[in-house]
Amino acid sequence: CTNPSDDQALEKASGNRTAPHQDSGSKPTVTKKRKQPTECFLSQPEEKQERTLKAKRRKKKKISDILEKSALKPGVPADLQNLLSQHFGENRSVIEIEELKLSDSCFLPANDLTHSFSSYLKEICPKWAKLRKNHKEKKSVVMLVICSSALRSLELIKSMTAFKGDCRVLKLFAKHIKIKEQVTMLEKGVFHIGVGTPGRVKALMEQDGLCLNSTKYMILDWNWRDQKLRRMMDIPEIKRETIDLLEMSIIQLCREGSMKLGLF
């Protein structure tokens, strides 16, 4: 027979082998959660600041936003005169600049932004019916209208219905129209008004398809703005082509008194 006290001693010995050794007075070990580094908390405001800076960059004012809020001022002859002076002043002599200057007498009354296109043309050209009737020359027009695009040209042609009467109007832009077709039309027919872009008008003059010696009026679509609120002279390509066109013969014709410039 086994002694009960011996059984208890065996149980204690086996318990000591399986259980981890603990001091009688110590508390059980508690695993503490590791604190997050303080730099993580510091990085959050920096990220917010970076996002704010990016937002500010995105919200940077565009010229169209500024123009939209500012009052639009009508163009006046001094605007074109200053533009030509700045352009030619960079690489021309004093004598050449003097020959390219336009005096106030070269200009028609400017649009004060109260006119439709037809009403403006009626004001600057009250004897249009007589001019239209007397015009018989081919490869020429009595009035030349210069604007920034083909689409704008079509808009102006539609809006001059009340003024033009039964006169013939020729589209002078490149979109969907070959220059050979325009040259042929000018050679075979008589047209009173030409409406188009400066690039195509310049190309027609270079190919002797269009002569401006009989042209009495040249109108620049000065005040109209596109979807980006740009005027024709705010578009670098249109500005350059318009100034080139003016230099070809128009400035000279205006200085001689045979042609007048209008800013619509």
C-alpha angles and dihedrals in degrees: 000000000000123000115244091225089058090054091053091050091053092050091051091049093050090046091054091054097050101039121069116252113262131179112245093237100039125104122232113273114256118204108229121213113249112247117239113250113265090233090070089062091047093051094061097069089045090055090049090049091051091050090050091052091050090050090051090051090051091049093053109139117256124211089247090058091051093047092047092059097039123081112260114237122206118244118255132192091261089064092060092040091054092045092054092046092053093046098047095035092073099065110007132091122246091255093051092049090051091053091052096051120114118213124213090257089067092066136081120218108290124237111263091202092258096093134088112220093258094049091048092051091048090053097050095038110035093159095054095126091059094045091049093050094049096047110104104148124117124218088033144084133206093221129029120196118195122197140158105260148011091252092053090048090057091048091053093047090054093046095053094061093109091053107038100056111183096339121127119253123199124205109228105188134104103235110111091340123098117220091233090060091053092047090051093049092050091049095050104035143043116242127185103193131032120195122185153097125308093239095058094041089052091049091051091051091049090053092047089244093122129036121191099195091104095041112114101180135036115187122195116205087226106156102041116107129203127222090286089052092247122148119217091261091052090065107083097214094047091045092052094046092047093051090047089051092049091050094049095070111312097088090051093048090049092049089050090052099240095109135040128206124221130190112211 
